[in-house]
Amino acid sequence: MKIFIRVLFAYILLQPVYAFSESEGLKILVVGAGISGLGVARDLHDSGYKVTVLEARNKIGGRIDTDRSLGFPIERGANWIHSNELENNRLMSIKEELGLKTYISPLTAYDGVKLFDKSGNVINLKKEDLEKIEFRIGLAAYIASYIKPSSNLEDVIDFLKRIGLLSFAPNALLQAIHQTLELSAAEDSRNMPIGVLIEEAEYAESAGSDEEVLGGFDQITNHLSQNLDIKLNTPVTKIDYSSKKIKVFTDEQAYVADSVVVTVPLGVLQQNLIEFVPELPEKKKDAISNINLGNVNKVILRFPYKFWGDDKMFFIERENRSAFSTWFNNEVIVNEPVIYSIISGDYSRELEKKSDEYVIEEAMKPLRVVYGKDIPNPDSFLITRWGLEPYILGSYSTAGYNQDDLTLRTELANPIENKIFFAGEATSVNEYGFTHSALDTGLREAKKIKELYPLDL
Ligand SMILES: Cc1cc2nc3c(=O)[nH]c(=O)nc-3n(C[C@H](O)[C@H](O)[C@H](O)COP(=O)(O)OP(=O)(O)OC[C@H]3O[C@@H](n4cnc5c(N)ncnc54)[C@H](O)[C@@H]3O)c2cc1C
């Protein structure tokens, strides 16, 4: 009898504790508290639905990640609200609503940007030369996208150099143009067909400038999260949608819901960190594994004093253009002697595996060429490794040489049996990789749920 009782007790203990009973009315669960998850939850909550957000990490925001460990706000992840002139940019509306002050990025303004060659000499460019160079590359890229769609930006620039059309263009400038596109795509240009880069560049130009929220991007995510039921440190491990009610499992307990919105990053889906029962449909699995996941990281350095000028941004020509060629002067934003570099693609993937000491040493090399051997070492730093960051596992999705990207993303966004919904930057068909569009994907899924379960007025 005692044994029986013990076995029964152990059995009971091993059963998940269900957080919602089936009789409590309509329940919506959102997995992930990044901007897309917060967007779905905010919208549904404000419309009167009962929503719970399960977040794996100990903080909300996901890839919007303002760090204050150095004593001032630094963005480890996204820092710009891109496309400030885009119609219906919800982040711009929130910014206005909260009265947040912003700083306009030099990326699109090309104002206050300095260029150095490999030896550290400043390169002065005439505006008309810059325009001529950009025009020639743009035109050649456009033609190449039609006659040889498999070509990439490297091919196009090499071709123009060979036929002498870029003979007057300093190599440092060609690198800077190249790197700007690679940073925004989070991928090496050789891994992307030229047509994709043209789309990126056209989108960036058409939708206005980029704005950085002074005091931290997290003011927006904190605002979106107010009064929501968010459970932190709660990684979802399994979603069982085999019966009418969906069961969502974490290590601690299980939840029962009518609809579940999965907003976890593409990297988490690619590494199968959540088990789906039954398995996801083949087309969905195909989309998950074939959408390209980019890599971009930041190395943020605080020095004892400022040894650089007042330029907002500087490029230093390098043997390998991906290796700490692009620098941003963060002093203009945080009033501290801080600069940071963004690295992308394979170089960034490679550096994620290296020690902090190695990364800092590599970052200091171009700075010593330009500003002298005697510049001080940083007194503090932040190095991101988004590809290794638990529950993120990548920077953002990008288009590569894969199957039809548009079809894959449409498939990724498709709900399953009107029970499991998908949001998040990678599910945005045309504007993947951004914060404003990630938020839009959350609102898109909230709309579907409201249509499926209209609340009585
Ligand atoms: C270095 C860097 C710079 C960037 N710069 C910009 C920029 O300047 N402007 C811009 O617009 N965009 C930028 N981006 C992209 C932008 O940050 C993302 O597109 C956007 O924030 C993604 O939001 P999301 O809600 O889709 O995903 P996320 O923010 O990643 O949210 C997903 C959430 O799901 C959680 N999660 C994962 N697994 C589980 C699980 N099993 N259970 C529960 N929760 C889970 C994660 O912890 C995370 O909080 C940048 C990204 C990086 C990495």
The ligand as an SDF file (V2000), in Angstrom:
LIG
                    3D

 53 58  0  0  0  0  0  0  0  0999 V2000
   22.7950   43.8470  -33.3670 C   0  0  0  0  0  0  0  0  0  0  0  0
   21.4260   44.1220  -33.9310 C   0  0  0  0  0  0  0  0  0  0  0  0
   21.1510   45.3750  -34.4320 C   0  0  0  0  0  0  0  0  0  0  0  0
   19.8810   45.6440  -34.9450 C   0  0  0  0  0  0  0  0  0  0  0  0
   19.6150   46.9160  -35.3690 N   0  0  0  0  0  0  0  0  0  0  0  0
   18.3690   47.2350  -35.7280 C   0  0  0  0  0  0  0  0  0  0  0  0
   18.0240   48.6020  -35.9220 C   0  0  0  0  0  0  0  0  0  0  0  0
   18.8330   49.4950  -35.7430 O   0  0  0  0  0  0  0  0  0  0  0  0
   16.7320   48.8670  -36.2970 N   0  0  0  0  0  0  0  0  0  0  0  0
   15.7940   47.8940  -36.4630 C   0  0  0  0  0  0  0  0  0  0  0  0
   14.6450   48.2080  -36.8120 O   0  0  0  0  0  0  0  0  0  0  0  0
   16.0950   46.5860  -36.2350 N   0  0  0  0  0  0  0  0  0  0  0  0
   17.3420   46.2480  -35.8540 C   0  0  0  0  0  0  0  0  0  0  0  0
   17.6460   44.9570  -35.5500 N   0  0  0  0  0  0  0  0  0  0  0  0
   16.6210   43.9120  -35.7570 C   0  0  0  0  0  0  0  0  0  0  0  0
   15.5520   43.9610  -34.6750 C   0  0  0  0  0  0  0  0  0  0  0  0
   16.1610   44.0110  -33.4230 O   0  0  0  0  0  0  0  0  0  0  0  0
   14.6590   42.7410  -34.7580 C   0  0  0  0  0  0  0  0  0  0  0  0
   14.1810   42.5840  -36.0810 O   0  0  0  0  0  0  0  0  0  0  0  0
   13.4440   42.8070  -33.8430 C   0  0  0  0  0  0  0  0  0  0  0  0
   13.7770   43.3740  -32.5980 O   0  0  0  0  0  0  0  0  0  0  0  0
   12.8770   41.4100  -33.6860 C   0  0  0  0  0  0  0  0  0  0  0  0
   11.7460   41.4070  -32.8440 O   0  0  0  0  0  0  0  0  0  0  0  0
   10.9550   40.0550  -32.6420 P   0  0  0  0  0  0  0  0  0  0  0  0
    9.8470   40.3310  -31.7160 O   0  0  0  0  0  0  0  0  0  0  0  0
   10.6460   39.4550  -33.9570 O   0  0  0  0  0  0  0  0  0  0  0  0
   12.0010   39.0460  -31.9700 O   0  0  0  0  0  0  0  0  0  0  0  0
   12.7820   39.1490  -30.5970 P   0  0  0  0  0  0  0  0  0  0  0  0
   13.0140   40.5530  -30.2110 O   0  0  0  0  0  0  0  0  0  0  0  0
   13.9860   38.2910  -30.7390 O   0  0  0  0  0  0  0  0  0  0  0  0
   11.7690   38.5020  -29.5560 O   0  0  0  0  0  0  0  0  0  0  0  0
   11.5840   37.1230  -29.4420 C   0  0  0  0  0  0  0  0  0  0  0  0
   11.5260   36.7630  -27.9700 C   0  0  0  0  0  0  0  0  0  0  0  0
   11.2490   35.3580  -27.8650 O   0  0  0  0  0  0  0  0  0  0  0  0
   11.9250   34.8890  -26.7080 C   0  0  0  0  0  0  0  0  0  0  0  0
   12.0470   33.4300  -26.7650 N   0  0  0  0  0  0  0  0  0  0  0  0
   12.8730   32.6780  -27.5060 C   0  0  0  0  0  0  0  0  0  0  0  0
   12.6810   31.3740  -27.2870 N   0  0  0  0  0  0  0  0  0  0  0  0
   11.6850   31.2800  -26.3810 C   0  0  0  0  0  0  0  0  0  0  0  0
   11.0240   30.1950  -25.7530 C   0  0  0  0  0  0  0  0  0  0  0  0
   11.3470   28.9220  -26.0230 N   0  0  0  0  0  0  0  0  0  0  0  0
   10.0410   30.4600  -24.8620 N   0  0  0  0  0  0  0  0  0  0  0  0
    9.7000   31.7410  -24.5600 C   0  0  0  0  0  0  0  0  0  0  0  0
   10.3030   32.8020  -25.1300 N   0  0  0  0  0  0  0  0  0  0  0  0
   11.2740   32.5880  -26.0470 C   0  0  0  0  0  0  0  0  0  0  0  0
   13.2570   35.6050  -26.7770 C   0  0  0  0  0  0  0  0  0  0  0  0
   13.9170   35.5870  -25.5270 O   0  0  0  0  0  0  0  0  0  0  0  0
   12.8350   37.0020  -27.2250 C   0  0  0  0  0  0  0  0  0  0  0  0
   12.6110   37.8480  -26.1260 O   0  0  0  0  0  0  0  0  0  0  0  0
   18.8830   44.6390  -34.9950 C   0  0  0  0  0  0  0  0  0  0  0  0
   19.1670   43.3710  -34.4680 C   0  0  0  0  0  0  0  0  0  0  0  0
   20.4200   43.1180  -33.9450 C   0  0  0  0  0  0  0  0  0  0  0  0
   20.7080   41.7590  -33.3690 C   0  0  0  0  0  0  0  0  0  0  0  0
  1  2  1  0
  2  3  1  0
  2 52  2  0
  3  4  2  0
  4  5  1  0
  4 50  1  0
  5  6  2  0
  6  7  1  0
  6 13  1  0
  7  8  2  0
  7  9  1  0
  9 10  1  0
 10 11  2  0
 10 12  1  0
 12 13  2  0
 13 14  1  0
 14 15  1  0
 14 50  1  0
 15 16  1  0
 16 17  1  0
 16 18  1  0
 18 19  1  0
 18 20  1  0
 20 21  1  0
 20 22  1  0
 22 23  1  0
 23 24  1  0
 24 25  2  0
 24 26  1  0
 24 27  1  0
 27 28  1  0
 28 29  2  0
 28 30  1  0
 28 31  1  0
 31 32  1  0
 32 33  1  0
 33 34  1  0
 33 48  1  0
 34 35  1  0
 35 36  1  0
 35 46  1  0
 36 37  1  0
 36 45  1  0
 37 38  2  0
 38 39  1  0
 39 40  1  0
 39 45  2  0
 40 41  1  0
 40 42  2  0
 42 43  1  0
 43 44  2  0
 44 45  1  0
 46 47  1  0
 46 48  1  0
 48 49  1  0
 50 51  2  0
 51 52  1  0
 52 53  1  0
M  END
$$$$
